[in-house]
Amino acid sequence: MGKDKLRRFALMKDFPHVLESLYGEAFEMKGKWRSDFFRNEQPIVLELGCGKGEYTVGLARHYLDRNFIGVDIKGSRMFIGARDADESGLGNVGFLRTRIEWITNCFDSDEVDEIWLTFSDPQPKKPRKRLTSPEFLTRYKSILKPGGIIHVKTDSDLLFESTEEVLNTLKLPIEYLTWDLYDQLPEHADAKMNEILHIQTHYEKLFASRGSKIKYCRFRLD
């Protein structure tokens, strides 16, 4: 492990808004995120596979009346968003270092209001590991409130096509779907939602610079 990674891990241990669950155990904060971590009753929104945490922090800046938690296993990347949230004094942001496969060990039933999946790994050879596979949707359903919303934003044609197939097969209600987000923004989106959809992570800027179309859909787990 490089010296920079070690330095970041050491610094993150001093961040009170960064927690870890690295062994798949039942997590102590499960069912207590509002009462013990955020100390308020605001809705909880997750960004799963948050990478550097840019989207998590960007969402938190737009919606101060909601709590946001970025989840990823790669702590050295997450450090960037965690440091940004700390330096900005954002009290509605947290980060959790864990595997998405263990998400049901970290959150209780009905504890989460929304989920964002931003530029997830398309897993071309392992479709069951895609974060929109039926296996993962089952996990999300156990922690989301009834009718909870899931947002998907990606540059990957493969991931988006497979996501659309899964949603149609499971007959899940799709609220909005576009294969070219910035050419066709949601007709009924308010100004704040359009701003949010324009939040661009490091990877999105990279993909867009290469000419990739950004895809987006929003659906409910009813």
N, C-alpha and C positions, 0 to 999 in steps of 0.2 A: 504494500500500500504506500502511495506517495506521501511525501511530507505535507503537501497541501491538503490532501484528504484527511490526514490525521489531525491537522490543525483545525479543519472545519468541524470534525467530529467533537473535538475537545471544546470548541467554542459553543457548539449547539447544546452541550450538556448544561450550559449556564442559561439557556433560553427557557423561561418558565412555560412558554407556549408550545414547546416541542416535546412530544412523548414518544416512547418506543414500545413495541410489542413484537419481539423478534423470534419467538419460539412457538407461536400458535396457541399459547395458553389463554385461559379466560382472562380478559383484561380488566383491571381494577376500575377503569373509568366507564365501563359498559353500563348503560342506563343512568349515568350520572353526569353526562357531558354538560347539560344545562345547569344543574345544581352545583356541581363541584368544580367544573373547569371554567365555564363562561360566567357562571353566577347570574344568569338571567333566563328568561323563558322565551327568548327569540327562536325562530325557526333555524334548524341546522341544515346546512348545505355542504355536501362533500364534493371534492374534486379527486377522483380516483386515478392514480397514475399521474400525479401532479407535476412530476419532473422538477423543474426549478421553482415551481410555486408561483409563477408570474400570474397565471389566471386566477388562482386562489386569492392573491393579494388584490388583483384588479377588481374582482367581484366584490371583495370586502370594502373597497373604497367607494363603490357605487351603491352598495346596500348596507348602510351602517345599522339598519334595524334587523339584520340577520347575522347568524354566526356561520363562519366558513372554516372547513377543515381540509387541508391538503394531505392526501395520503399517498405514500410511495415508499419503496424499500430502499431506494438509493439516497442515503442521507447527504452525501457530498453535493448532490444537485439541489436537494431541498434546502440546503443551507442558504442559498441565495435569496429565496422567498422569505425564509424565516428571519434572516437579517433585515430584509427590507421592511417586514411587518414590525419588527422590534424598533428599528430606527424611526419608523413613521408613527409609532405609538398607537397602532391599530389594536384595539381591545377585542375585536370580533373575529380574530384570526387565530387558528391553531394548526399545528402540523403533527401528523402521526406517521412514524416510520414503521411500516409493517407490510406484509404481503396482502394483496387484494383477496387472495384465496381465504384469508383468515378474517375477513371483514365482519362476519357474523359473531366472532369472538370479541369484537371491540365495540359493537353497537347493539343496543337492545331493539326489540320489535317496536315499530312505530316511532323510533327515536330520530329518524332522518326525514327531512321534508323533500329534498331534491338531491339529485346526483348529476355531476358534470363528468363526461368522459372526453377529454381534449387530446387529440393526436395520439391516441393509444397505439401500441404496437399491433400491426395487422396480423401478426403471427401466421404467415403464409403457409407454413407446414403443420401448424397445430391449431386448427379451427376451434377446438374446445377451450383453448386458452385465450381466445379473443374476449375482450371485456364486454362484448354484447352477445356472447353465446348464451344458449338457454341455461347452461350451468351457472353462469355468473348472474343472469337475470333472476334466477331462483334465489341466489344469495341476497341480491338487492331487495327482492320482495319481502324478505324476512326482516329487514331493518327499516324499510320505507313505510311511511304512513299510507293508508289506503288511497289509491289514486295518485301516489307520489310521482313527480315528474323526473324524467331522465333526459338530459341534453347530450347529444353526440356531435362533436366537431372534429373533422378529420380531413386530411389531404388524400387519404388512401381510397382508391376506387374499390379495391378488394374488400377492405373492412366495411365500407359503406354499403356495397352490394350485398354482402353477407348479412349485415344488420337489417337491411330492408327485407331480405328473405325471411329472417327469423321473426321479425315483427308481423309479417303477413301470415306466416305459418301459425304463429301463436295467436293471431287475430287481436293484437294489441292496438289500442287506439292511438293513431299517429296524429298529432296536432299540427305538425308542420314538417315538411321535408323538401330539401332543395339540393341539387347537385352542383350549384354554383351560387354560394351564399351572397357574395358581394355584387353579383349581377341581379339577384332576385331576393331582396330582403323581405321578411314577412310583412304582408300588407297591413296587418292589424297591430304590428309591434309599435309600442310607444317609443319616444325618443330615448329613454333610458335603456330599453332592450336593444335598440339599434347600436347604442354606444357599447354595450356589453359584447355584442356579437362582433364588434370591431376590435376588442382587446386582442392583441396579437402577441403570442409567445415568441421566444427565440426561434423555435422550430417552425412555427407558422410563417414567420418572415422569411426563413430560409426556403421553405417549400414554395411560397408565393413568388419569390425571386426566380425560381426555376420554372415558373409558369404553371404550377399545379393549381387546380381549381379546389377551393375550400368547400367541403360539403357540410351540411348541418341538418339535424333532425331533432325533434322534440316529441316525446311520446310518454304515455302513462302506463304504469303496471297495474291495470285493472283486470 
